[in-house]
Amino acid sequence: MARERLSSRLGFILLSAGCAIGLGNVWRFPYITGKYGGAAFVLIYLIFLVILGLPVMIMEFSIGRASRLNIAGALRKLEPEGSKWHIEGPVAVAGNYILLMYYSVLTGWLLYYFFSFISGSLNGGMDAAAVSTFFSSLTAAPVLQTGMMALALLLTAGIVIIGLKNGVEKITKVMMIVLFLLMLILAIHSCLLPGAGEGLLFYIRPDFGNLVHEYGLSESIFAAMGQAFFTLSLGIGAMSIFGSYFNNERTLGGESVRIICLDTTVALLSGFIIFPACSSFGVEPGSGPALLFLSLPTVFTEMPMGRLWGAVFFLAMIFAALSTLIAVFENICSYWMDNRGWTRKNAVILNFVLLFFLSIPCVLGFNVLSGFQPFGEGTGVLDFEDFLVSNLILPLGSLVFVLFCTHRFGWGWDNFTKEANLGKGLKVPKGLRIYCGWILPIIILLVTANGIYGVLA
């Protein structure tokens, strides 16, 4: 059976950007930026996005395009005879499963908030305490959460089962375009709110002195490195699968730059939505994970026409989250199609059922299993699953890809650059070999160690 291919370059760019664009952009980026002082942190983040995220993305795409297989088959096909690089394949695939085990639950929450703003369950008569009670009632209800999680997975599976071109590519294109339009509208609206100016200045006017003295330069740098690394969903083969569907007409360096620019645009737009709105209504933008489900809904309930703006905001969040769900689900199904010879239909049905049951522990972690607190009070199943993916599987998987692409005991620098530089566009310079082969792995190890220490300390 001939391997499926994407129908267009735009499809490749938007699909890959959709995989990268997710809650890390529209949720984690704003609250970390708020925590570490605003514009100065953003500039540091952008630097690390280029020197850390870009080369790893090019490598992952190259592995996929050279092999025309999912990550498990790709490493086995490209590795030198007798080597064991393929061991990383199943680990990367497992990372995809663990990611969706909690991402599907979070997407279910977004769906519930969207429906609640539409129906009026979240409305202008609610204060911060009422919004907090609303969220608590959601997490305390396992049946309700399970239903929303199942709906998120059903939407994802329904799109993937249609096919690569007519389902995954076509629908993700539409979602990405609508996402950009919705976020642009929301950003303009937020910037025009009364009292938005202070939040806007916090976001666009760098204050390095404040960052150094109040937040600590080293801590801020590590936070920027971590966000730059994790926002692109690198290290689990979710990017390599789209490389395997892409043609040889364009270089992978040039396409990676475009994808990172789209990903960064969404992250920056989220800041233009959140910081002016928080300033206008006196909400702390660095309020952590509670920002999305407690602080911002409180803002919308106090805002004129808040039900409408709340619904539009959470619709945008749903598109951002679904784009990642679809991309990762496609990667999982490709493993079963490439390595096991399954049809797309059977692979989708099997993995819908598997992920439904695998996601149940995350749902129960907020109620029945709330006594499971692996990292201390206030943590749970979701935190443990996120730790496995964000602090272990993503960075260590990326480290494997970097070493595989830059050293002769792996695929090797020459093979990597030959593949990456096929076609028209930006080439990977030969002079980056020392940086990519020796300095980049050290940076990844430092980010990994700091992330683990931050959670376990």
N, C-alpha and C positions, 0 to 999 in steps of 0.2 A: 504494500500500500504506500503510495507516494506521500511524503511528508507535507503537511500543510504549510503554506507561506502567507505572510501578510500581503495585502493587496496594494499597499502604498507606503511611502516613506513617512507621510504624516501619521499613518496608523501606528508605525513603529515608535515614533517620537511620543505620541499621545498615550499609547499603551504603557510605554516605559515610564513616562512622567506620571501616569496614573498610579503605577505601582509605587513609585517613590512618594507621591503626594498622598498623605493620609493624616491621621490624627497627630503624628509627630510635627507636621507643619502648622496645623490650625489649632492645636491644643498645647502641645509641649513647647513649641517655639515661643509663643507669646508669654507663657508664664515664666519660662527660664529667662527670657529677655527682660521681663519685669523684675525678676529676682536679682539680676546682675546689672541693673543700672541703665538699660535702654540702649541708646544709639551706639555707645562705645562698644558694648558687647556685640551688637549686630555686625560692626565692622570686623571684629576679630573672628566672628563666626564665618563671614564671607571669605576671609583669607583661608581658613582651614577647609572650607568647602572645596576650594580649588586645589590646594596642595595635598589634601587627604582623600576627599571623596571622589574627585575626578579620575585619578589614576586607577583606583580600585574598580570604578564603574567600567572604564575602558577594558580592563582585564577580564571582568566577568562577561561582558558582551563578546569579547574575542573568543573566550572558551566556548561559548554557545554557538557562535557563527562558524567557527572552525570545525566543530564536531557535528553540527546539525542534530544535537540530542539534548535532552534534559541534563541537569548537572551530574546525576549519578552515572549516566552513560557517557557523558562528555569526558569526565576525568579518566575513566577507564580507556576510552578510545585514544586520548591524546598522551597519556602517561608513557614514559619509557618502559620497555618490556622488563618485567620482573619487579617493578616498583609498586608501591602500595598507596598511591595518591587517591585511588578510587574509594578508599575507606571513608573519606570525607563525604562522599556522595550520599549515603544513607543518613548521615548526621545532618546534612543540609536539608534533606527531604523531611526529616523529623522536625527540624526547625520551622518549616512551613506549617506543619500540622499544629505545633504548639502555638505559633503565632495566631492561627485562626481559632484556636480553642478559647482565646480570650477576646480577640478582635471581633468575633461574631457577637459576643455578649455586649461589647461596647457599642457596636453598630445597632444592636437591638435597643439599647438605651436611647440612641439618637432617634430611631424611628418612633419610639414611645413619646419622646419630647416633641417631635414634629407633630404627631397626631394630637397631642395634648394642647399645643398652641392653636392648631386648627379647630379643635372642638371647643376650646375655651376652658378646659380643665386647668390650664395655666393662664392666668388673666391679670388684669390690672388691679384687682382687689387683694392681691397676695403680697405680703412683705417678705423679708429675708427668712424669717422663721417659718413661714408657710411654705416657701420654696424648699427649705431644708427638710421639712416634714414630707413634702411631695416626693423628694428623692429617696428619703428613708423608706417610704411606703413601697416604692418600686423595688429597691434592693431587698426588702424583707419578704417579697412575694415571689417564690421560686416558680410558680406556675406562669405568672405574668411574664417574668424574665425569660423563661423557656420559650414561650410563645413568640416573643419579640426576636429572640435569638434564632428560632426556627425560621421566622419570616426573612431575616437577613440572609440566612444560608439558602433559603428557597429562591430568593431573588438572584443570588449569586449563581447557584446551580442552574437556574432557568436560563441565564444568559450564556453560561459556558457550554451548556448542552446543545445550543443552537449551532455552534461551530466557531472556528477561529475568526474567519472573515465576517460572517453575517451576525455573529453573536458578540464575541469578545471585542473584536476590533471596532465594528460599527457602533455598538452601544456605548463603549468606553469613549469613543470620539465625541459622541453627543454629550455624554456626562461631563467630560472635561471642558468642552466649550461652554456649556451651561454653568458649570462651576465657576469658571473665570468671570462670566458675566454677572452672576449672583454676587460674587465677592467684590467685584468692582462697584456694583450698586450699593452694597452694604458699607463699603469703605467710604464712599462719597457721603452717604447718609450720616455715618458716625462723625466724620470730620466737620459736618455742618451743625452738629448738636451744640446747644448752649454750653459753654464751659469746656469745650473739647480742646481748646488751644493748649492747655498745660500738658495734657496727655500726648498731644501731637509733638510738642517740643521735646518732651522726654524721649520720644521715639526717633526723632530725626536730628537732634542736636547732641553730638558726642560730648561726654564729660569724662575724660580719662582720669583726671585727678580724683573724682568721686569714685570711679570704679576701683582704682588702686587702693585708696584709703579705706573705703567703706566695705568693699566686697572682697578685696584681696586679689592681686593680679594672677597668682598661680591658680587659685580656685576658679576664677573667671575663665582663664585660658583652657583649663581642663573641661569646664562646662561647655565652652564653645567647640572644642575638639570633639567632645562626645556628641553634641547635637549635630554637627556637620557630618559625622560618621553615620549616626543611626537614622538620620532623616531620609537617607537614600535607599533603605532596605537592602543593603549589600551584605553578602556573605552566606546567603541561603539558596542561591541559584535562581531567585525570582527575576533577576535581570538577564541572566544567561539564557533563559528560555526564549525571551523575545529576540535576543541575538541570534538564536538558532532559526528563527523564522524570517530573519532579515536578509536582504540580498547583498551583493558585493559592490554596488554602485557608489556607495559613500563610505568614507573612512569612519571608524567608530569613535575616534577622538572628537571630530566635529559634531557628530550626533550626540555624544555624551554631554558636550558643552550646552547644546540646545536643550537637552532634557533637564540638566541641572538648572539652567536659567528659568525654565517653566516651573520647576519645583520651588526654586527660590522666590519667584514672583508670587506664588500662592502663599508662602510663608510670610513674605513682607506685607502682602495685602491683609493677611489675618491680623498683623499688628496695627495696620491702619483702621481696621474694624474695632479691635478690642481696646487699644489704649485711649483713643478719644472718648469712646463710650464709657469706659471705666472712670475716666477723669470727670466726665459730665455728671455721673451719678455717684461719685465718691466711693468707688469700689477699688480695692487693692488689686492691681494687675498681676502681682507676683504671688497670688494666693494659691499656687500649686495646682494639683489635679482638680481641686474643687472649682476652679475657674469656669470650666465648661458646663458643669451640671448644677452648680449652685450660684456662683457670682453672676455670670452672664444672664441666666434666666431671671434673676432678680432685677437686673438692669432692664430687660425687656418688659417685665411686668410693670415697671415704673415709667416706661417710655410712652409717649403718645403713639397710638397705633401699634402698641407693643406686640399684640398678638400676631399681626401681619409680619413685623420685622423678626420676631422670634421664629415664626414658621419658615421664613425665607432663610434665616441663618442656619437653622437645623437641617433644612433641605440641602443647603450647600455642604454641611458637615456629612450628611448621608452620602452625597456623591463622592466626597473625598474618601470616606471610609470604604464605600462599595468598590471604588476603583482599585484599592489595595486588595480587598477580598477577592475580586475577580481575577486579578493578576496572580495572586498566590494560589488560588484554587486551580487556575489553569496550569500552573507549574506542577502542582500535585498530580493532576490528571495526566499531564504529559509523561510523568514517571510511569504510570500504569500503562499508558499507551505505548511508550517507547520500549520499556524494559519488560513488560508482561504481555504485550501484544493485545491488550484489551481495546475494544471499541470506545469511542468517546462517550457514547450513551452509557455503557456499563461502568466506565470509570467515574462518570459524574454521579450516577445513582449510588454506587458503592461509597464514594467519599462524602456525599451528602449525609448518608446514614452514619458513617463513621464519625464525622465531625459533629453531628448532632449529639451523639452520646459522649464524645470526648469533651464537648463544651459544657456538659452538665456540672462537673466539679467547680468550674468558675462561677456558675450561677449559684450553686449551693454555698460557695465560699462567703457569701454575704448574709447567710441565714443559718441553714442547718450545719454547715461546716465552719461557722464563724470562729470556733475555738482554735482552728488551725491558723497560727500566727507565726510563720517561719522566721520573720525578721523583727519580731517584737510587736508590741501593741499597735493596732491600727493597720497591720498588714494581713494579707490573706492569700487565697489561691491565685487570684489575678496577679498579685505582686510576685509570687513565686514563679509563675509561668513567664511573666515579663522579664524577670531576672534571668531565667534560662536563655531566653531569646536575645534580649538586648545586651546583657553583660557577658554572655558566654558564646552562644552559637553564632551570632552575627559577627563579632570582632574576630573570633578564632577562625571562622570560616573565611573571612576576608584575608586573614593572615596566610592561610593555606593557599588561597588564590594568588596572592602576591608572590609568595615563594615559588609556587608552581610556574608562574609566568616569567620569573626573572632569573632563575638559576638552572644550570645545565642538568642538575639531577631531577629536574621537573620537565615541563614542556619547553622552557628556555626562552630567553629574551629575544633571540632572532626569530623564532617561530611566532612568538606573541606579536612583535612589532610588524612582521610581515602580514599577519592577519589583520591587525588593527589598522594598518595603513593602506589596505586594499580600497581602491576607489578614489573619488574626488573628495577633497576637503582637508581639514586640519590633520597633520601627521604627528605621530608621537616621536619627539626628537630622540636620536640615539644617545645624546648626552645625558638623558635622564636615567640611564641604567644604574648608576651607583646610588642615586637617590631612591629609586623604586626598589632596588634589590637589598639595600642595607639600612637606609634611614627610615623609609616608610614602615618596614616591619617593626622597628623600634618604637615609632610613634604609636602604631596599633597596639603594641604590648603595653605601652604606658597608659593609653586610654583604657585598655582592658583592666589593668591592675587598679587604676584609680576608680573605675566603675565598681569593681568588686569590693574594694576597700570602703567605698562610700556606702554600699548597701550593708556590708557585714560588720563594719566598725561600730 
